[in-house]
Amino acid sequence: MSGSCAPQSDQNPLVLWERASAWEVAVKNSLKGALLSGLLFPGAGQFWLGRRITGTALLLATVAALAAVVSKAAQQAYLILERAESEGAKVG
């Protein structure tokens, strides 16, 4: 028999540990990216993971959507104030 008693590279505990560590780092980075994206600002997680183009696209889409919502809210507030003033309410 010409076999060796050394463990195969795929069974070597050190190799398995290195693989697990690399996987854990990737998971931790992905988790940080997801938390940044969801909690801080959409697109920030993509920047954290080094995906600059995707992060920029998400950031711009979020800013555009936020601007649209604020604009619509301001228009509605203005209409409410106009209606209140036209009905004789004292505003301001």
CNS distance restraints for C-alpha pairs under 8 A (distance, minus, plus):
assign (resid   7 and name CA) (resid  11 and name CA) 5.94 0.50 0.50
assign (resid   7 and name CA) (resid  12 and name CA) 5.48 0.50 0.50
assign (resid   8 and name CA) (resid  12 and name CA) 5.89 0.50 0.50
assign (resid   9 and name CA) (resid  15 and name CA) 6.61 0.50 0.50
assign (resid  10 and name CA) (resid  15 and name CA) 6.77 0.50 0.50
assign (resid  10 and name CA) (resid  16 and name CA) 6.99 0.50 0.50
assign (resid  11 and name CA) (resid  15 and name CA) 7.43 0.50 0.50
assign (resid  11 and name CA) (resid  16 and name CA) 6.93 0.50 0.50
assign (resid  12 and name CA) (resid  16 and name CA) 6.26 0.50 0.50
assign (resid  13 and name CA) (resid  17 and name CA) 5.95 0.50 0.50
assign (resid  14 and name CA) (resid  18 and name CA) 6.16 0.50 0.50
assign (resid  15 and name CA) (resid  19 and name CA) 6.19 0.50 0.50
assign (resid  16 and name CA) (resid  20 and name CA) 6.10 0.50 0.50
assign (resid  17 and name CA) (resid  21 and name CA) 6.00 0.50 0.50
assign (resid  18 and name CA) (resid  22 and name CA) 6.15 0.50 0.50
assign (resid  19 and name CA) (resid  23 and name CA) 6.17 0.50 0.50
assign (resid  20 and name CA) (resid  24 and name CA) 6.02 0.50 0.50
assign (resid  21 and name CA) (resid  25 and name CA) 6.13 0.50 0.50
assign (resid  22 and name CA) (resid  26 and name CA) 6.24 0.50 0.50
assign (resid  23 and name CA) (resid  27 and name CA) 6.14 0.50 0.50
assign (resid  24 and name CA) (resid  28 and name CA) 5.98 0.50 0.50
assign (resid  25 and name CA) (resid  29 and name CA) 6.07 0.50 0.50
assign (resid  26 and name CA) (resid  30 and name CA) 6.08 0.50 0.50
assign (resid  27 and name CA) (resid  31 and name CA) 5.98 0.50 0.50
assign (resid  28 and name CA) (resid  32 and name CA) 6.10 0.50 0.50
assign (resid  29 and name CA) (resid  33 and name CA) 6.03 0.50 0.50
assign (resid  29 and name CA) (resid  48 and name CA) 7.98 0.50 0.50
assign (resid  29 and name CA) (resid  49 and name CA) 6.90 0.50 0.50
assign (resid  30 and name CA) (resid  34 and name CA) 6.08 0.50 0.50
assign (resid  30 and name CA) (resid  49 and name CA) 7.13 0.50 0.50
assign (resid  31 and name CA) (resid  35 and name CA) 6.12 0.50 0.50
assign (resid  32 and name CA) (resid  36 and name CA) 6.04 0.50 0.50
assign (resid  32 and name CA) (resid  45 and name CA) 7.06 0.50 0.50
assign (resid  32 and name CA) (resid  48 and name CA) 7.83 0.50 0.50
assign (resid  33 and name CA) (resid  37 and name CA) 5.99 0.50 0.50
assign (resid  33 and name CA) (resid  44 and name CA) 7.25 0.50 0.50
assign (resid  33 and name CA) (resid  45 and name CA) 3.70 0.50 0.50
assign (resid  33 and name CA) (resid  46 and name CA) 6.30 0.50 0.50
assign (resid  33 and name CA) (resid  47 and name CA) 7.96 0.50 0.50
assign (resid  33 and name CA) (resid  48 and name CA) 5.71 0.50 0.50
assign (resid  33 and name CA) (resid  49 and name CA) 6.18 0.50 0.50
assign (resid  34 and name CA) (resid  38 and name CA) 6.00 0.50 0.50
assign (resid  34 and name CA) (resid  45 and name CA) 5.53 0.50 0.50
assign (resid  35 and name CA) (resid  39 and name CA) 5.59 0.50 0.50
assign (resid  35 and name CA) (resid  40 and name CA) 7.42 0.50 0.50
assign (resid  35 and name CA) (resid  45 and name CA) 6.99 0.50 0.50
assign (resid  36 and name CA) (resid  40 and name CA) 5.00 0.50 0.50
assign (resid  36 and name CA) (resid  41 and name CA) 6.56 0.50 0.50
assign (resid  36 and name CA) (resid  42 and name CA) 7.50 0.50 0.50
assign (resid  36 and name CA) (resid  44 and name CA) 5.70 0.50 0.50
assign (resid  36 and name CA) (resid  45 and name CA) 4.80 0.50 0.50
assign (resid  36 and name CA) (resid  48 and name CA) 7.95 0.50 0.50
assign (resid  37 and name CA) (resid  41 and name CA) 5.26 0.50 0.50
assign (resid  37 and name CA) (resid  42 and name CA) 4.33 0.50 0.50
assign (resid  37 and name CA) (resid  43 and name CA) 5.49 0.50 0.50
assign (resid  37 and name CA) (resid  44 and name CA) 4.99 0.50 0.50
assign (resid  37 and name CA) (resid  45 and name CA) 4.19 0.50 0.50
assign (resid  37 and name CA) (resid  46 and name CA) 7.06 0.50 0.50
assign (resid  38 and name CA) (resid  42 and name CA) 5.83 0.50 0.50
assign (resid  38 and name CA) (resid  45 and name CA) 7.82 0.50 0.50
assign (resid  40 and name CA) (resid  44 and name CA) 7.06 0.50 0.50
assign (resid  41 and name CA) (resid  45 and name CA) 7.94 0.50 0.50
assign (resid  41 and name CA) (resid  59 and name CA) 7.63 0.50 0.50
assign (resid  42 and name CA) (resid  55 and name CA) 7.75 0.50 0.50
assign (resid  42 and name CA) (resid  58 and name CA) 6.15 0.50 0.50
assign (resid  42 and name CA) (resid  59 and name CA) 6.03 0.50 0.50
assign (resid  42 and name CA) (resid  62 and name CA) 6.87 0.50 0.50
assign (resid  43 and name CA) (resid  47 and name CA) 6.47 0.50 0.50
assign (resid  43 and name CA) (resid  54 and name CA) 7.20 0.50 0.50
assign (resid  43 and name CA) (resid  55 and name CA) 4.10 0.50 0.50
assign (resid  43 and name CA) (resid  56 and name CA) 6.47 0.50 0.50
assign (resid  43 and name CA) (resid  57 and name CA) 7.49 0.50 0.50
assign (resid  43 and name CA) (resid  58 and name CA) 4.88 0.50 0.50
assign (resid  43 and name CA) (resid  59 and name CA) 4.98 0.50 0.50
assign (resid  44 and name CA) (resid  48 and name CA) 6.25 0.50 0.50
assign (resid  44 and name CA) (resid  55 and name CA) 6.30 0.50 0.50
assign (resid  44 and name CA) (resid  59 and name CA) 7.59 0.50 0.50
assign (resid  45 and name CA) (resid  49 and name CA) 6.31 0.50 0.50
assign (resid  45 and name CA) (resid  55 and name CA) 7.29 0.50 0.50
assign (resid  46 and name CA) (resid  50 and name CA) 6.27 0.50 0.50
assign (resid  46 and name CA) (resid  51 and name CA) 5.06 0.50 0.50
assign (resid  46 and name CA) (resid  52 and name CA) 6.56 0.50 0.50
assign (resid  46 and name CA) (resid  54 and name CA) 6.44 0.50 0.50
assign (resid  46 and name CA) (resid  55 and name CA) 4.65 0.50 0.50
assign (resid  47 and name CA) (resid  51 and name CA) 5.39 0.50 0.50
assign (resid  47 and name CA) (resid  52 and name CA) 5.21 0.50 0.50
assign (resid  47 and name CA) (resid  55 and name CA) 5.35 0.50 0.50
assign (resid  47 and name CA) (resid  56 and name CA) 7.95 0.50 0.50
assign (resid  51 and name CA) (resid  55 and name CA) 6.05 0.50 0.50
assign (resid  52 and name CA) (resid  56 and name CA) 5.97 0.50 0.50
assign (resid  53 and name CA) (resid  57 and name CA) 6.21 0.50 0.50
assign (resid  54 and name CA) (resid  58 and name CA) 6.18 0.50 0.50
assign (resid  55 and name CA) (resid  59 and name CA) 5.99 0.50 0.50
assign (resid  56 and name CA) (resid  60 and name CA) 6.05 0.50 0.50
assign (resid  57 and name CA) (resid  61 and name CA) 6.10 0.50 0.50
assign (resid  58 and name CA) (resid  62 and name CA) 6.05 0.50 0.50
assign (resid  59 and name CA) (resid  63 and name CA) 6.16 0.50 0.50
assign (resid  60 and name CA) (resid  64 and name CA) 6.07 0.50 0.50
assign (resid  61 and name CA) (resid  65 and name CA) 6.13 0.50 0.50
assign (resid  62 and name CA) (resid  66 and name CA) 5.99 0.50 0.50
assign (resid  63 and name CA) (resid  67 and name CA) 6.01 0.50 0.50
assign (resid  64 and name CA) (resid  68 and name CA) 6.21 0.50 0.50
assign (resid  65 and name CA) (resid  69 and name CA) 6.25 0.50 0.50
assign (resid  66 and name CA) (resid  70 and name CA) 6.15 0.50 0.50
assign (resid  67 and name CA) (resid  71 and name CA) 5.97 0.50 0.50
assign (resid  68 and name CA) (resid  72 and name CA) 6.12 0.50 0.50
assign (resid  69 and name CA) (resid  73 and name CA) 6.13 0.50 0.50
assign (resid  70 and name CA) (resid  74 and name CA) 6.08 0.50 0.50
assign (resid  71 and name CA) (resid  75 and name CA) 6.22 0.50 0.50
assign (resid  72 and name CA) (resid  76 and name CA) 6.22 0.50 0.50
assign (resid  73 and name CA) (resid  77 and name CA) 6.14 0.50 0.50
assign (resid  74 and name CA) (resid  78 and name CA) 6.12 0.50 0.50
assign (resid  75 and name CA) (resid  79 and name CA) 6.24 0.50 0.50
assign (resid  76 and name CA) (resid  80 and name CA) 6.22 0.50 0.50
assign (resid  77 and name CA) (resid  81 and name CA) 6.21 0.50 0.50
assign (resid  78 and name CA) (resid  82 and name CA) 6.17 0.50 0.50
assign (resid  79 and name CA) (resid  83 and name CA) 6.12 0.50 0.50
assign (resid  80 and name CA) (resid  84 and name CA) 6.11 0.50 0.50
assign (resid  81 and name CA) (resid  85 and name CA) 6.12 0.50 0.50
assign (resid  81 and name CA) (resid  91 and name CA) 7.31 0.50 0.50
assign (resid  82 and name CA) (resid  86 and name CA) 6.09 0.50 0.50
assign (resid  83 and name CA) (resid  87 and name CA) 6.29 0.50 0.50
assign (resid  84 and name CA) (resid  88 and name CA) 6.57 0.50 0.50
assign (resid  84 and name CA) (resid  89 and name CA) 5.31 0.50 0.50
assign (resid  84 and name CA) (resid  90 and name CA) 7.79 0.50 0.50
assign (resid  84 and name CA) (resid  91 and name CA) 7.56 0.50 0.50
assign (resid  85 and name CA) (resid  89 and name CA) 5.02 0.50 0.50
assign (resid  85 and name CA) (resid  90 and name CA) 6.41 0.50 0.50
assign (resid  85 and name CA) (resid  91 and name CA) 6.58 0.50 0.50
